[in-house]
Amino acid sequence: MAKKRRTRRRTDLLDDSPGADRAPRVLWKGAITFGLVHIPVNLYPGATAHALDLDLLDKRDFAPIGYRRVNKRTGEEVARANIVKGYEYEDGEYVVLGDEDFRQANVKATQTVEIQAFVDAAEIQGYYFDSPYYLEPGKGGTKGYALLRETLRRTGRVGIATVVLRGRQHLAAIMPIERMLVLNTLRYAKEIRSASRLALPNGDLKGAGVTQKELEMAERLVADMTEAWHPERYRDTYRDDLLARIEHKVKAGQTHVVSEPGDEAKPRESAQVIDLMAALKRSLDHRGGGAATGRRRGGRARNERTEPRRKRA
């Protein structure tokens, strides 16, 4: 009989809070600048990963596999205190860079969020957005912060800025959200892959085989499913399902059993054989006839779990 190696149960996976109860940690202190305006601010991470923390194991004895930093020349492990960053300017020749080198490369860039221009918020395509950060006014920055926030709100603009974080300069958009200014890092244009080689339908719906009646029914279905945006209603249901499977394997004593492939789920019919009109009609009938007046009001989103989470043993 397998010997129990530990009794501690993982409880961190059950914490669904996005860290709101934890004291925020300042990531960066500096100032927003545009023209001659200088607004002291503090920058905080605005998002957190919420994936399952899975360890890599050796399947022979299920021991955790560690990560070692080794010297490629000697094969010996290197202590973190002895690791520095370097740029290879010639084969096998490096320039060593420390924190002060990153700062001295451009002192102003490392201390400011410099707004280069203001653009209409709707002009920025969604695939440019990367990671959100929260801005709060620093000492003496309250008035300037409020002025910039309300100016952006009233004009419908966002500030396009540059900021250096973790040794790299980012393009960023500064936008007002409720009472806060949010800095959202953006991808540079050269980081966006071209879609020119994708086989995409053009704007001619007839050429794609779409009828006017199908378009009207699709618009009715969209109108019927339209509701106010409430992001808290949505959750990672696959993560919940995977946790339920983990809990099932624990209760069944299958902790060291690798599951074999089971029956494959029946693949969905391809788009070519689906009767699109019939699918639209069934969707509208299922939702009560498709009238816009029949929209859900205040209901829960479909993919939100309504039952309480099971308590861990």
N, C-alpha and C positions, 0 to 999 in steps of 0.2 A: 504493500500500500504506500502510495506516494506520501512523503513527509511534508507537512506544512512548513513553508519557509517564512511566512509572515502572516500576521493577522490584521495588519492595517488595511483598511478599505479606502479606496480612492473616493474622496468626497468632493474634490475640486471639480469633477465633471458634472456635479449636480447644481453647481452655482450658475444660475442663468443671468445674474446681474452683469451689466457691462462694465462694472468697476465703479459705479456711481458712489458706492459707500466707502471707497478707498480714497485716501488723501491723494489728490493729483500731484504729480511730480513735474516740476518745471524742466522742460527739455532745452530751452534756449531763452536768453534774455537779450533784448536789443531794442530796435525802434523801427517803426514804419516811416518811410520818408517818401514824399512826392513834392516836387518843386522845392520850396524852402521849408515845408512843413515837416516837423519831427515829432513823432508820437511814440513815447516809450511803451513797450509791450512785453508781455511774457507769453511764451509759446508752450502749449501742452499737447500731447498726443490726443487725437480725437477719435481713434478707433482702436480696437483690440481684437486679436485673433481669438476665435472661439472653437477651434478644431479639437478633436480628440487628441490627447497626448499619448501616442502609441510609441512604445519602445521597440528597438530592433533586438531580436533574440537569436541565439544559436539553437537551431532546431534539434540538435543532438542532446543537449541537456537543459535547454530553455534558460540559459544564463544570459543576462543583458550584455549586449555588445557595446563597448565603450568607443569613444572617439579620442584618438591620440594625435597630437601634433608632433611630427618627427622630423629630424634633420635628414634631408634626402641624401646627404653625403655620408653620414655615419650611421643612420638608421636609429639613432638614439632619440628618446623623447625629449622635447624642449619645454622648459617651464614657461608659463605665460609671461613672466617678468622679463624673459630674454627674447621675446618676439617683438620685432620692429617691422615697419612697412618699408618697402623699397621699390624703386622703379628701375627696370632693366633697360639701360640706355644702350648697351652693347651686349653681345652674347656672353652671359655669365658675369657681367659687370653691372653693379647696382648703385643708385643714389639712394641713401637712407633718408627717410622723411619722418620727422616727429611732429607732435601736436603744434609746436611753435611754427614749423614750416608751413603747415596748412593755414595757420592764422596770418602769418606774415606775407603769404602770397598775395593777399588783398585784405587788409585789415578792415576796411569799410564794408566789404561784401560779407564778412563773417559776423558783422555786428548790426546789419540793417536788412530790413525787408524793403527793397527799393522798388517802388511802383514806377513802371516804365510807361504805362498807358492805361486808359480806361476804355472798355469795350462793352457792347451790349451783351448781357448775360446769355441771351438765346443764341448768340453766334458761336459759342464754344460747343463743339460736338462732344457727346458723352464719352467717347473713347479717349479723350485727352485727360480726363480726371484720374487721379491716382490715389493719394492718401490725404485725409482731412486732419487738420490741426486746429486747436482752439487758441484764440488770442484774447488776452485780457489786458486792460490798461496797466502799465507800470506806474511807478511813482511820478506824479505830475502829468500823467497822460490821459486822465479821464475826459477832459473837455475835448481834446483832439480826437480821441477814440469815438466819442459820441457824435462829433461833427462828421467824421468820415463815414461812420455807419449810416447815419440818416441821409447823407448826401448820396451814397450808393443806393440806398433804398428808394429814394424819391426819383432818382434818375434812371433806375433800372440797369445800372452799370456794375461791372466788377473791375477791380484793379488787377492788372497783369503785372506781376512783380518777379524779382529774382531774390533768392535767399540761399545761403549756404548752410546745409545741415549734414552732419556726419561726414565732413570732408568732401562734399559734392554740391555743386550749385544746381538748384532746382528752379524751374519755371513754376510760377504759382498764381492762383487766382484768389483774390481777397474779396469775400462776399458777405453781405449781412444776412444772418439767420436769427430771427427773433431779436433778442437783445445783444447778440454776440456777433463779433467779426470772426469768420472762419477762413483760415488759409488752407486751400486745397492744392497740393502739388499737382502739376500738370506734366504730361509727357511732352517732350520736344517733338516737333514735326518729323524729324528724321527717325524717331523711335516708333512711329506709326507705320505699319506695313501697308503697302499699296494693295488695293482691292481690284486693280485693273484686270487681273487675270481670272477673276471669279466669273462664272457663268450666271449672270443675274438677269432677271426679266426687266425689260425696259418699261417706260411709262405707258406703253400701248397695251391696255388691259385686254382688248380683243385679241391681240397677238398671243397673249398668254391663256386665252380661252375663257376669260372671266366675263360673265354676262352682267348686264345692268341689274337684273333682278338679284343675282348673287351678291353684287356689291351693296345693294340696298338692304338685303337681309343681314349681311355682315355688319353694316353700320348700325342696324337695329340691335344686334346682339352686343356690339361694343357699348352702345348707349345703355342697354339694360344692365350690363356688368360694370358700368362706371360708378365709382363711389369716391368719397374723400380719401386722401392718402393718410393712412394710419400705420406707419412702419412697425409699431410695436405689436401689431396683430400677426405679423409674419415671423416664422421661426424656422430653424433648420430641422425639419422633420426627419430627414435622413439620419442626422446625428442621433436623434431620439430613437429611431428604429435600430440603429447599430448598437446603441447602449442597451436596448431591450434584448438584443441578441446576445450581447456580452453577459448580461445578467442571467439569461436563460442557460448559457453554457456554464456559468458559475454554479447555479443551482443543480444542474444535471451532472456536475462533476466532470465536465468535459474541458477543463482548463488547459490541458496539454494535448488536446485533439485538434488536428487541422482538418477542417470540414472538407469533404469531397464535393466535387461539382454535383449539383442536383439537376432537376428538370429545368430546362431553359424556359423562361417566360415566353409566351407566344408573341412573336414580333408583330408590331403594328402593321397594318396594311400600308402599302406605299401610297403616296399622294396620287399616283396615276389611276388607281383602281377605286379610290374613295368617291362616292357620289357626294360632291360638295354641297349641292343644294339640299339633299336629304339630311346631311349632317347639320347644316344650318337650321333647317326646320326642326329637327329633333332637339337641338340646343335651345331654340326659342320656346318650343313647347314645354320642355323641362323646366324652363324658368317662368312659365305662366303666360305664354302667349307672346312674349317679346315686347310688350308695351313698355315704354320708358317709365311710365308711372308705377310699374311693378318692380322697380329696383329695390334691392335690399337697402334698408336704412338702419344704420347702427348695428347691423349684424356682424358676426365674426367672419373673417376671411376663411376660405375653405381649408387652407393648409395650416390653420392654427389649431393646435391641440387644445381641446376644451376640458379633457379630463385632467385631474390633478396628477402630478408626478408621483410615481411610486417611491416610497421611502426605502432607503437602503437598509439592509440588515445591520 
